[in-house]
Amino acid sequence: MSPEMSPQTAAALPTSSTPSLEPAPRRRPTPPSSSPDRQSLGLRLEGVVKYFGQVGAANGVDLEVRSGELLALLGPSGCGKTTTLRLIAGFEVVDAGIIEIGGHPVAGPHLHLPPERRRVGMVFQEYALFPHLSVWHNVGFGIRHLDEPARQQRIREVLELVGLTALAQRMPHELSGGQQQRVALARALAPNPALILLDEPFSNLDAGLRVRVRAEVRAILKQARATAVFVTHDQEEALSLVDRVAVMLNGRIHQVDVPQALYRQPISREVAAFIGEANFLPGQAHGRTAECELGTVELLVPAHGPVDVMIRPENLAIHPAPPGPQVHRVRDQLFFGHDQLVRVDLSTGRTVDVRLGPAYPFAQGQPVAIKVVAPVMAYPRPEGAP
């Protein structure tokens, strides 16, 4: 890789092709609690469409990211999130729609600014560090247009920001995975971009290191007051890292919300099934309550008629019960150390998951009583559903 190559192009070469997607029925994304004006937006997408042949990868993407906000674009593999990121960066041309960065149009009808004119910093999962350049020269690669005193000052600033001042003369192969991640982030921040894009930035790190590094990256981006979009399929990563999460399914944004609200009140059954673990039981809703095979449950949002009641495993409690024909029984349990997931066969024949702390021992086949201990969500039940 030549040092004369554009840093945006060098760091953002595609690592994999985007899988084909079938267009999905349109859903409106959840509007922000207070709609910001365009001057306060770091990023805006309106009706963005991208086709590969006859297959839609982005099927009318609408998204707003406030300046200084960290947002996760979360979805399963093949949902179109990496294509959306590449459209924002300028590596793909939109077929329809508008993209604005920092209030300035960069893509739209008869408009396509190249990546180097979009003031976008890129951090990819393989980091794309130049192996023959030191940390210092990797960080300074994208600001060679500055005069030497200004360039050196900016390199010192971002190295201090990411805590790598003492490692400035190290080569990439002499760094840990977490340190390489911070070098890649420093290089992206050095040109003072309007927007930082991160594509699965922690996937190359082992589980223990991943938790620590993502906390460090969040702190660095917040200190830099950066506007950033993370693309990830890791739900734990998304929910713990950012200010808001945008759920993308089948090429569309289905819901944008703060992590707590997204987890507790998914906008649809489809989003609920994707975010976290959930039990779905058929029921009949009557406003603020619903009847299901676990009895009467309180609803977070009023509903009426046939519904699927969504119950998170942690919203269930179990305790030993005397044997009998109508009791529920423990099928098995998965122990994770900090908690455990107990699978319970209901007397009706369905199976539900219950999340408990680590100190509750239950034996396989043990009779148990089960109850719902918190308000839950319910979604209209499709006609003819089993």
NUMARZA-517667 format. One record per residue: residue in three letters; x, y, z of N, C-alpha, C in turn. Coordinates in steps of 0.1 Angstrom, whole numbers, padded with zeros to 4 digits, always signed. Example, Ala and Ser with C-alpha at 12.3 -4.5 7.8 and 13.67 -1.06 7.14 Angstrom:
2
ALA+0132-0057+0078+0123-0045+0078+0132-0033+0078SER+0128-0022+0071+0137-0011+0071+0129+0000+0079
END
This chain:
386
MET+0008-0012+0000+0000+0000+0000+0009+0012+0000SER+0007+0021-0010+0016+0033-0011+0011+0044-0001PRO+0021+0051+0005+0018+0062+0014+0011+0073+0006GLU+0012+0073-0007+0006+0084-0015-0009+0082-0017MET-0014+0070-0014-0028+0067-0016-0036+0075-0006SER-0048+0080-0010-0056+0088-0001-0059+0080+0011PRO-0058+0086+0023-0060+0078+0036-0074+0073+0037GLN-0084+0081+0031-0098+0076+0032-0100+0064+0024THR-0094+0064+0012-0095+0052+0003-0088+0040+0009ALA-0076+0043+0014-0068+0032+0019-0074+0025+0031ALA-0080+0033+0040-0086+0028+0052-0099+0022+0050ALA-0106+0025+0039-0120+0021+0037-0122+0011+0026LEU-0112+0004+0021-0114-0006+0011-0124-0016+0016PRO-0133-0021+0008-0143-0030+0013-0137-0043+0017THR-0142-0049+0028-0137-0062+0033-0146-0073+0029SER-0158-0071+0026-0167-0081+0022-0178-0075+0013SER-0184-0083+0005-0195-0078-0003-0208-0079+0006THR-0217-0070+0002-0230-0069+0010-0239-0080+0004PRO-0245-0088+0013-0254-0099+0008-0266-0093+0001SER-0272-0101-0008-0285-0096-0014-0296-0096-0004LEU-0305-0086-0006-0316-0084+0003-0329-0083-0005GLU-0340-0088+0001-0353-0086-0006-0359-0074+0001PRO-0365-0065-0007-0372-0053-0001-0383-0058+0009ALA-0385-0050+0020-0394-0053+0030-0406-0043+0030PRO-0417-0046+0035-0428-0036+0036-0423-0024+0044ARG-0427-0012+0040-0422+0000+0046-0428+0002+0060ARG-0419+0005+0069-0423+0009+0083-0417+0023+0086ARG-0425+0030+0094-0419+0044+0097-0410+0042+0109PRO-0398+0048+0108-0389+0048+0120-0395+0056+0131THR-0391+0053+0144-0396+0061+0155-0390+0075+0154PRO-0399+0085+0154-0393+0099+0154-0386+0102+0166PRO-0376+0111+0166-0369+0116+0178-0379+0123+0187SER-0375+0123+0200-0384+0129+0210-0386+0144+0207SER-0376+0150+0202-0377+0164+0198-0369+0166+0185SER-0376+0169+0174-0369+0169+0161-0360+0181+0160PRO-0347+0178+0158-0337+0189+0158-0337+0196+0144ASP-0333+0209+0144-0332+0216+0131-0320+0211+0124ARG-0320+0214+0111-0309+0208+0103-0295+0213+0107GLN-0294+0225+0112-0281+0230+0116-0275+0222+0128SER-0284+0215+0136-0279+0208+0147-0277+0193+0144LEU-0279+0189+0131-0278+0175+0127-0263+0173+0122GLY-0257+0162+0127-0245+0158+0121-0246+0150+0109LEU-0258+0143+0107-0260+0134+0096-0275+0133+0094ARG-0279+0134+0081-0293+0132+0077-0294+0124+0064LEU-0302+0113+0065-0305+0105+0053-0320+0106+0051GLU-0325+0108+0039-0339+0109+0036-0342+0100+0023GLY-0349+0090+0025-0354+0082+0014-0342+0076+0006VAL-0331+0072+0012-0320+0067+0005-0322+0052+0000VAL-0319+0051-0013-0322+0038-0019-0309+0034-0026LYS-0306+0021-0025-0295+0015-0033-0298+0001-0037TYR-0297-0001-0050-0300-0015-0056-0287-0020-0062PHE-0286-0033-0060-0275-0041-0067-0283-0050-0077GLY-0283-0047-0089-0292-0054-0099-0306-0052-0095GLN-0314-0062-0093-0328-0061-0089-0330-0062-0074VAL-0320-0063-0067-0321-0065-0052-0318-0052-0045GLY-0327-0048-0036-0326-0036-0028-0318-0039-0015ALA-0307-0031-0014-0299-0032-0002-0302-0021+0008ALA-0306-0009+0003-0311+0001+0011-0325+0005+0005ASN-0335+0004+0012-0349+0004+0006-0357+0016+0012GLY-0351+0028+0011-0357+0040+0016-0353+0043+0030VAL-0340+0045+0033-0335+0047+0046-0337+0062+0050ASP-0343+0064+0062-0345+0077+0068-0338+0077+0081LEU-0329+0086+0084-0321+0086+0096-0316+0100+0099GLU-0317+0104+0112-0311+0117+0116-0302+0114+0128VAL-0290+0120+0128-0280+0118+0139-0277+0133+0143ARG-0279+0135+0156-0276+0149+0161-0261+0151+0162SER-0256+0163+0161-0242+0167+0162-0238+0163+0176GLY-0226+0156+0177-0221+0151+0190-0227+0139+0195GLU-0236+0132+0187-0243+0120+0192-0235+0108+0187LEU-0236+0097+0195-0231+0084+0191-0243+0076+0188LEU-0244+0070+0176-0255+0062+0172-0250+0049+0166ALA-0257+0038+0170-0254+0025+0165-0264+0022+0154LEU-0260+0017+0143-0268+0012+0132-0267-0004+0134LEU-0278-0009+0140-0278-0023+0144-0287-0031+0136GLY-0282-0043+0131-0291-0052+0124-0284-0065+0121PRO-0291-0075+0117-0285-0088+0114-0277-0087+0102SER-0268-0097+0100-0260-0098+0088-0269-0098+0075GLY-0265-0090+0066-0273-0089+0053-0284-0079+0053CYS-0286-0071+0064-0297-0062+0064-0295-0049+0057GLY-0283-0046+0052-0280-0034+0045-0273-0023+0052LYS-0269-0026+0065-0262-0016+0073-0249-0012+0067THR-0241-0022+0063-0227-0018+0057-0229-0010+0044THR-0239-0014+0036-0242-0007+0024-0245+0008+0027THR-0253+0010+0038-0257+0023+0042-0245+0031+0046LEU-0236+0025+0054-0224+0032+0058-0215+0035+0046ARG-0215+0027+0036-0207+0030+0024-0213+0041+0016LEU-0226+0042+0016-0233+0053+0009-0230+0066+0016ILE-0230+0066+0030-0227+0078+0037-0213+0082+0034ALA-0203+0073+0034-0189+0076+0032-0186+0080+0017GLY-0195+0076+0008-0193+0080-0006-0186+0069-0014PHE-0185+0057-0009-0180+0046-0016-0190+0039-0025GLU-0202+0042-0024-0213+0038-0033-0221+0050-0036VAL-0228+0050-0048-0236+0061-0053-0250+0057-0050VAL-0258+0067-0044-0272+0064-0041-0280+0064-0054ASP-0290+0055-0055-0299+0054-0066-0311+0064-0064ALA-0314+0068-0052-0324+0078-0049-0322+0083-0035GLY-0327+0094-0031-0326+0099-0018-0316+0110-0016ILE-0314+0115-0004-0305+0126-0001-0297+0122+0012ILE-0284+0126+0012-0276+0124+0023-0269+0138+0026GLU-0270+0143+0039-0264+0155+0043-0255+0152+0055ILE-0243+0158+0055-0233+0157+0066-0230+0171+0071GLY-0233+0173+0084-0231+0186+0089-0239+0197+0083GLY-0251+0193+0078-0260+0203+0071-0257+0205+0057HIS-0247+0199+0051-0243+0201+0037-0246+0189+0029PRO-0253+0190+0018-0256+0179+0009-0243+0173+0003VAL-0243+0159+0004-0231+0152-0002-0236+0142-0012ALA-0248+0138-0012-0254+0129-0022-0268+0132-0024GLY-0272+0130-0036-0286+0132-0040-0288+0132-0055PRO-0299+0137-0060-0301+0137-0074-0290+0146-0081HIS-0283+0140-0090-0272+0146-0097-0261+0151-0088LEU-0259+0146-0076-0249+0150-0067-0242+0138-0061HIS-0229+0137-0062-0221+0127-0055-0207+0132-0052LEU-0206+0137-0039-0192+0142-0035-0184+0129-0033PRO-0171+0129-0037-0162+0118-0034-0159+0117-0020PRO-0154+0106-0015-0151+0104+0000-0142+0115+0005GLU-0132+0119-0002-0122+0128+0004-0128+0142+0005ARG-0140+0145+0000-0146+0158+0001-0158+0158+0011ARG-0159+0147+0018-0171+0146+0027-0167+0148+0042ARG-0155+0150+0045-0150+0152+0059-0155+0141+0068VAL-0152+0129+0063-0157+0117+0071-0144+0109+0075GLY-0143+0105+0087-0133+0096+0092-0138+0082+0093MET-0129+0072+0089-0133+0058+0089-0125+0050+0098VAL-0132+0041+0105-0125+0031+0114-0131+0018+0110PHE-0124+0008+0105-0129-0005+0100-0123-0016+0110GLN-0130-0027+0108-0127-0038+0118-0112-0043+0117GLU-0106-0042+0106-0092-0046+0105-0082-0035+0107TYR-0087-0023+0110-0080-0011+0114-0073-0004+0102ALA-0067-0012+0093-0061-0007+0081-0049+0002+0084LEU-0041-0001+0094-0029+0007+0097-0018+0004+0087PHE-0010+0014+0084+0001+0012+0075+0012+0004+0083PRO+0015-0008+0079+0025-0016+0087+0039-0011+0088HIS+0043-0003+0078+0056+0003+0077+0058+0016+0083LEU+0047+0022+0089+0047+0035+0095+0045+0034+0110SER+0052+0042+0118+0050+0042+0132+0037+0048+0136VAL+0033+0047+0149+0021+0052+0154+0020+0067+0150TRP+0031+0074+0152+0031+0089+0149+0027+0091+0135HIS+0034+0084+0126+0032+0087+0111+0019+0081+0106ASN+0014+0071+0113+0000+0066+0109-0010+0077+0113VAL-0009+0083+0124-0019+0093+0129-0018+0105+0120GLY-0006+0109+0116-0004+0121+0108-0006+0119+0093PHE-0009+0107+0089-0010+0105+0075-0021+0113+0068GLY-0032+0115+0074-0043+0122+0068-0042+0137+0069ILE-0032+0143+0075-0031+0157+0077-0018+0163+0072ARG-0013+0157+0061+0000+0161+0055-0002+0175+0049HIS-0014+0179+0047-0016+0192+0041-0013+0204+0050LEU-0012+0201+0063-0009+0211+0073+0005+0214+0073ASP+0009+0227+0077+0023+0230+0078+0029+0221+0090GLU+0041+0219+0090+0048+0210+0099+0045+0213+0114PRO+0046+0225+0119+0043+0228+0133+0028+0225+0136ALA+0019+0228+0128+0005+0225+0130+0002+0210+0130ARG+0009+0204+0121+0007+0189+0119+0012+0182+0132GLN+0024+0186+0136+0029+0179+0148+0020+0182+0161GLN+0015+0194+0161+0007+0198+0173-0006+0189+0173ARG-0012+0188+0161-0024+0180+0160-0022+0165+0163ILE-0010+0160+0158-0007+0146+0162-0006+0144+0177ARG+0001+0153+0183+0003+0153+0198-0011+0153+0205GLU-0020+0162+0200-0033+0163+0206-0041+0150+0206VAL-0041+0144+0194-0050+0132+0193-0043+0120+0200LEU-0030+0119+0200-0023+0108+0207-0026+0110+0222GLU-0026+0122+0227-0029+0124+0241-0044+0120+0244LEU-0052+0124+0234-0067+0121+0236-0069+0106+0237VAL-0062+0098+0229-0064+0083+0230-0054+0076+0239GLY-0046+0084+0246-0037+0078+0256-0025+0070+0250LEU-0020+0074+0239-0009+0067+0232+0004+0075+0230THR+0005+0086+0238+0016+0095+0236+0030+0087+0238ALA+0030+0078+0248+0042+0071+0251+0046+0061+0240LEU+0036+0057+0232+0038+0047+0222+0040+0053+0207ALA+0043+0066+0206+0042+0072+0193+0052+0066+0184GLN+0063+0061+0188+0073+0056+0179+0072+0041+0177ARG+0062+0034+0183+0060+0020+0181+0055+0017+0167MET+0058+0005+0162+0052+0001+0149+0039-0007+0152PRO+0030-0008+0142+0017-0015+0145+0019-0029+0150HIS+0028-0036+0145+0030-0050+0150+0034-0051+0164GLU+0039-0040+0170+0043-0040+0184+0032-0036+0194LEU+0020-0034+0189+0009-0030+0197-0001-0041+0199SER-0009-0040+0210-0020-0049+0212-0031-0046+0203GLY-0041-0055+0203-0053-0052+0195-0060-0039+0199GLY-0061-0037+0212-0068-0025+0217-0060-0013+0214GLN-0047-0013+0214-0039-0002+0211-0040+0001+0196GLN-0040-0009+0188-0042-0007+0173-0055+0000+0170GLN-0065-0004+0178-0079+0002+0176-0078+0017+0179ARG-0071+0021+0190-0070+0035+0194-0062+0043+0184VAL-0051+0036+0177-0044+0043+0167-0053+0046+0155ALA-0061+0036+0151-0070+0038+0140-0080+0049+0143LEU-0085+0050+0155-0094+0060+0159-0087+0074+0159ALA-0075+0075+0164-0067+0087+0164-0065+0092+0150ARG-0062+0083+0141-0060+0087+0127-0073+0092+0121ALA-0084+0086+0124-0097+0091+0119-0100+0105+0125LEU-0096+0107+0137-0100+0120+0144-0090+0131+0140ALA-0078+0128+0136-0068+0138+0133-0072+0149+0123PRO-0079+0146+0112-0083+0157+0103-0095+0165+0108ASN-0100+0162+0120-0111+0169+0126-0124+0167+0117PRO-0128+0155+0114-0139+0152+0105-0152+0157+0111ALA-0162+0159+0102-0175+0162+0106-0183+0150+0111LEU-0178+0138+0107-0185+0125+0111-0175+0114+0111ILE-0176+0105+0121-0168+0093+0122-0177+0081+0120LEU-0173+0072+0111-0180+0060+0108-0171+0048+0112LEU-0178+0039+0120-0170+0027+0125-0178+0015+0121ASP-0172+0006+0113-0178-0006+0108-0173-0018+0116GLU-0182-0024+0124-0178-0035+0133-0164-0033+0139PRO-0162-0022+0146-0148-0019+0150-0142-0028+0161PHE-0150-0036+0168-0145-0044+0179-0145-0059+0176SER-0149-0063+0164-0151-0077+0161-0138-0085+0161ASN-0126-0078+0159-0113-0086+0159-0108-0087+0173LEU-0114-0082+0184-0109-0083+0197-0116-0094+0205ASP-0108-0100+0214-0114-0111+0222-0124-0105+0232ALA-0133-0114+0237-0144-0109+0245-0141-0100+0256GLY-0130-0104+0264-0127-0096+0276-0121-0082+0272LEU-0113-0082+0262-0107-0069+0257-0118-0060+0251ARG-0127-0067+0244-0138-0059+0237-0145-0050+0246VAL-0149-0055+0258-0157-0047+0267-0149-0034+0272ARG-0136-0036+0275-0128-0025+0279-0125-0015+0268VAL-0122-0020+0256-0119-0011+0245-0131-0003+0241ARG-0143-0009+0240-0154-0001+0236-0158+0010+0246ALA-0155+0008+0259-0157+0018+0269-0147+0029+0267GLU-0135+0026+0263-0124+0036+0260-0128+0044+0248VAL-0133+0037+0238-0136+0044+0225-0148+0054+0228ARG-0158+0049+0235-0169+0058+0238-0164+0071+0245ALA-0155+0069+0255-0150+0080+0263-0142+0090+0254ILE-0134+0084+0245-0126+0092+0236-0135+0101+0226LEU-0145+0094+0221-0154+0101+0211-0162+0112+0219LYS-0166+0109+0231-0174+0119+0238-0165+0131+0242GLN-0152+0128+0246-0143+0139+0249-0140+0147+0237ALA-0140+0141+0225-0137+0148+0213-0150+0155+0207ARG-0161+0152+0214-0174+0158+0209-0177+0154+0195ALA-0174+0142+0191-0175+0137+0178-0189+0132+0175THR-0193+0133+0163-0206+0127+0158-0201+0114+0152ALA-0207+0103+0156-0202+0090+0152-0214+0080+0149VAL-0212+0072+0139-0222+0061+0136-0214+0048+0137PHE-0218+0039+0145-0213+0025+0146-0222+0016+0139VAL-0216+0008+0130-0223-0003+0124-0220-0016+0131THR-0230-0023+0136-0227-0036+0143-0239-0045+0142HIS-0236-0058+0144-0247-0068+0146-0247-0072+0160ASP-0238-0067+0169-0237-0071+0183-0246-0063+0191GLN-0257-0069+0196-0267-0061+0204-0261-0056+0217GLU-0254-0064+0224-0248-0059+0237-0239-0047+0234GLU-0231-0048+0224-0222-0037+0220-0230-0024+0217ALA-0241-0025+0209-0249-0014+0206-0256-0008+0218LEU-0262-0016+0226-0270-0011+0237-0261-0005+0248SER-0249-0009+0249-0240-0004+0260-0231+0008+0256LEU-0230+0011+0243-0220+0020+0238-0225+0034+0234VAL-0238+0035+0229-0242+0047+0222-0253+0054+0229ASP-0256+0066+0224-0267+0074+0229-0280+0069+0224ARG-0281+0065+0211-0293+0060+0205-0289+0048+0196VAL-0299+0040+0193-0298+0028+0185-0308+0029+0174ALA-0303+0027+0161-0312+0026+0150-0313+0011+0145VAL-0324+0005+0146-0326-0009+0142-0329-0010+0127MET-0320-0017+0120-0322-0019+0106-0326-0033+0102LEU-0337-0035+0095-0341-0048+0091-0345-0047+0076ASN-0340-0056+0068-0344-0057+0054-0343-0043+0047GLY-0332-0036+0049-0329-0024+0042-0336-0012+0047ARG-0343-0012+0058-0350-0001+0063-0347+0001+0078ILE-0348+0014+0082-0347+0017+0096-0361+0015+0102HIS-0363+0006+0112-0376+0003+0118-0378+0011+0131GLN-0368+0013+0138-0369+0021+0151-0356+0028+0155VAL-0357+0040+0160-0346+0047+0165-0350+0052+0179ASP-0342+0048+0189-0345+0051+0203-0333+0050+0212VAL-0334+0055+0224-0324+0053+0234-0324+0038+0237PRO-0313+0032+0242-0312+0018+0244-0322+0012+0253GLN-0325+0019+0264-0335+0014+0274-0349+0013+0268ALA-0353+0024+0261-0366+0024+0255-0367+0013+0244LEU-0357+0012+0236-0357+0002+0226-0359-0012+0231TYR-0352-0015+0242-0352-0028+0248-0366-0031+0255ARG-0371-0021+0262-0383-0023+0269-0396-0022+0260GLN-0395-0013+0250-0407-0011+0242-0404-0011+0227PRO-0401-0023+0222-0398-0024+0208-0411-0020+0200ILE-0409-0013+0189-0421-0008+0182-0429-0018+0175SER-0423-0030+0172-0431-0041+0165-0426-0054+0170ARG-0434-0064+0167-0430-0078+0171-0417-0082+0164GLU-0414-0077+0152-0402-0080+0144-0390-0074+0151VAL-0391-0062+0156-0380-0056+0163-0378-0063+0177ALA-0389-0066+0183-0389-0073+0196-0382-0086+0195ALA-0384-0093+0185-0378-0107+0183-0363-0105+0180PHE-0359-0094+0174-0345-0092+0171-0337-0087+0183ILE-0343-0078+0191-0336-0072+0202-0337-0080+0214GLY-0326-0086+0219-0326-0094+0231-0333-0107+0230GLU-0335-0113+0241-0342-0126+0242-0357-0123+0246ALA-0366-0130+0240-0380-0127+0243-0388-0140+0242ASN-0398-0141+0251-0409-0152+0250-0421-0145+0244PHE-0428-0152+0235-0440-0148+0229-0451-0158+0232LEU-0462-0153+0238-0473-0161+0242-0486-0155+0236PRO-0494-0164+0230-0507-0158+0225-0516-0154+0236GLY-0523-0143+0233-0532-0138+0244-0543-0129+0238GLN-0551-0124+0247-0562-0115+0244-0561-0102+0252ALA-0559-0091+0245-0557-0078+0252-0570-0070+0255HIS-0570-0063+0266-0581-0055+0270-0576-0042+0275GLY-0570-0034+0267-0565-0021+0271-0551-0023+0278ARG-0551-0020+0291-0539-0021+0299-0535-0035+0304THR-0543-0045+0301-0540-0058+0306-0542-0068+0294ALA-0537-0080+0296-0539-0091+0286-0540-0104+0293GLU-0548-0113+0288-0548-0126+0293-0540-0136+0285CYS-0532-0144+0291-0524-0154+0284-0523-0166+0293GLU-0515-0176+0289-0515-0188+0297-0507-0187+0310LEU-0501-0176+0312-0495-0173+0325-0504-0164+0334GLY-0516-0162+0329-0526-0154+0337-0527-0140+0331THR-0532-0131+0340-0534-0117+0336-0521-0109+0338VAL-0517-0102+0327-0504-0094+0327-0507-0080+0324GLU-0499-0071+0330-0500-0057+0328-0492-0053+0316LEU-0498-0044+0307-0492-0040+0295-0486-0026+0296LEU-0474-0024+0290-0468-0011+0290-0475-0001+0281VAL-0481-0007+0270-0488+0001+0260-0501-0006+0258PRO-0512+0002+0258-0526-0004+0257-0527-0012+0243ALA-0534-0023+0244-0537-0030+0232-0550-0037+0233HIS-0556-0041+0222-0569-0047+0222-0570-0059+0212GLY-0577-0069+0216-0579-0080+0207-0568-0091+0208PRO-0568-0100+0198-0558-0110+0198-0544-0104+0197VAL-0535-0109+0205-0521-0103+0206-0511-0115+0208ASP-0498-0111+0205-0487-0119+0210-0481-0111+0222VAL-0481-0117+0233-0475-0111+0245-0460-0113+0246MET-0452-0103+0246-0438-0104+0246-0433-0102+0261ILE-0426-0113+0266-0422-0113+0280-0407-0116+0280ARG-0399-0106+0285-0384-0108+0286-0382-0119+0296PRO-0371-0127+0295-0368-0137+0305-0366-0132+0319GLU-0361-0120+0320-0359-0114+0333-0372-0109+0340ASN-0382-0108+0332-0395-0104+0337-0404-0116+0342LEU-0398-0128+0343-0404-0140+0348-0397-0144+0361ALA-0405-0149+0370-0399-0155+0383-0405-0169+0385ILE-0396-0178+0390-0401-0192+0392-0397-0195+0407HIS-0405-0205+0412-0401-0210+0425-0406-0225+0426PRO-0401-0233+0434-0405-0247+0435-0420-0248+0438ALA-0426-0259+0432-0441-0261+0434-0443-0276+0436PRO-0454-0279+0443-0456-0293+0445-0460-0300+0432PRO-0457-0313+0431-0461-0320+0418-0476-0320+0416GLY-0479-0320+0403-0493-0321+0399-0494-0320+0384PRO-0506-0324+0379-0508-0325+0364-0507-0311+0357GLN-0509-0300+0364-0510-0287+0358-0497-0279+0361VAL-0487-0284+0367-0475-0276+0370-0466-0276+0358HIS-0457-0266+0359-0446-0264+0349-0434-0271+0354ARG-0425-0275+0345-0413-0282+0349-0401-0277+0342VAL-0390-0277+0349-0377-0272+0344-0372-0282+0333ARG-0369-0277+0321-0364-0286+0311-0348-0287+0312ASP-0342-0275+0313-0327-0275+0314-0323-0260+0318GLN-0310-0258+0320-0306-0245+0324-0292-0243+0318LEU-0289-0230+0314-0276-0226+0309-0270-0216+0319PHE-0258-0220+0325-0252-0212+0335-0241-0203+0329PHE-0242-0190+0332-0232-0181+0326-0223-0174+0336GLY-0224-0178+0348-0216-0171+0359-0223-0160+0365HIS-0225-0149+0358-0232-0138+0364-0247-0140+0364ASP-0252-0149+0356-0267-0152+0357-0268-0166+0350GLN-0281-0170+0349-0284-0183+0343-0297-0182+0336LEU-0299-0190+0325-0311-0190+0318-0318-0204+0320VAL-0329-0204+0326-0336-0216+0329-0348-0218+0319ARG-0348-0229+0312-0359-0232+0303-0369-0240+0310VAL-0382-0236+0309-0393-0242+0316-0404-0246+0306ASP-0408-0259+0306-0419-0264+0298-0432-0261+0306LEU-0440-0253+0300-0453-0250+0306-0462-0262+0305SER-0472-0262+0313-0482-0273+0313-0490-0273+0300THR-0490-0262+0293-0497-0262+0280-0489-0267+0269GLY-0476-0270+0271-0468-0276+0261-0458-0266+0255ARG-0460-0253+0258-0450-0243+0253-0438-0242+0262THR-0427-0237+0257-0415-0235+0265-0411-0220+0266VAL-0407-0216+0278-0403-0202+0280-0389-0202+0287ASP-0382-0191+0285-0369-0189+0291-0371-0179+0303VAL-0364-0183+0314-0364-0174+0326-0350-0171+0330ARG-0347-0158+0332-0333-0154+0335-0333-0151+0350LEU-0324-0158+0357-0322-0157+0372-0308-0154+0375GLY-0306-0150+0388-0292-0148+0393-0285-0162+0394PRO-0272-0162+0397-0265-0174+0397-0267-0183+0409ALA-0275-0178+0419-0276-0186+0432-0288-0194+0433TYR-0296-0196+0422-0309-0203+0423-0307-0217+0416PRO-0305-0228+0424-0303-0241+0417-0317-0247+0415PHE-0319-0252+0403-0331-0259+0399-0327-0272+0392ALA-0334-0283+0395-0330-0296+0389-0339-0298+0377GLN-0333-0306+0367-0340-0309+0355-0353-0317+0359GLY-0364-0313+0354-0377-0320+0357-0384-0315+0369GLN-0378-0305+0376-0384-0301+0389-0396-0293+0386PRO-0407-0296+0394-0420-0288+0392-0417-0273+0398VAL-0422-0264+0390-0421-0250+0394-0434-0242+0391ALA-0436-0231+0399-0446-0222+0396-0439-0210+0389ILE-0447-0203+0381-0441-0192+0373-0450-0180+0373LYS-0445-0168+0373-0453-0156+0373-0446-0145+0366VAL-0454-0136+0360-0448-0124+0353-0447-0113+0364VAL-0435-0107+0365-0432-0098+0376-0431-0083+0371ALA-0434-0080+0359-0432-0066+0354-0441-0064+0342PRO-0445-0051+0339-0453-0049+0327-0446-0053+0315VAL-0454-0057+0305-0448-0063+0292-0454-0056+0280MET-0450-0060+0268-0455-0055+0256-0464-0065+0249ALA-0473-0061+0241-0481-0070+0233-0483-0064+0219TYR-0483-0073+0209-0484-0069+0195-0496-0076+0188PRO-0502-0069+0179-0514-0076+0172-0510-0089+0166ARG-0518-0099+0168-0515-0112+0164-0521-0114+0149PRO-0512-0118+0140-0516-0120+0126-0528-0130+0125GLU-0537-0128+0116-0548-0138+0114-0542-0151+0110GLY-0547-0162+0116-0542-0175+0112-0529-0180+0118ALA-0524-0171+0127-0512-0175+0134-0515-0186+0144PRO-0505-0196+0145-0508-0208+0154-0508-0203+0169
END
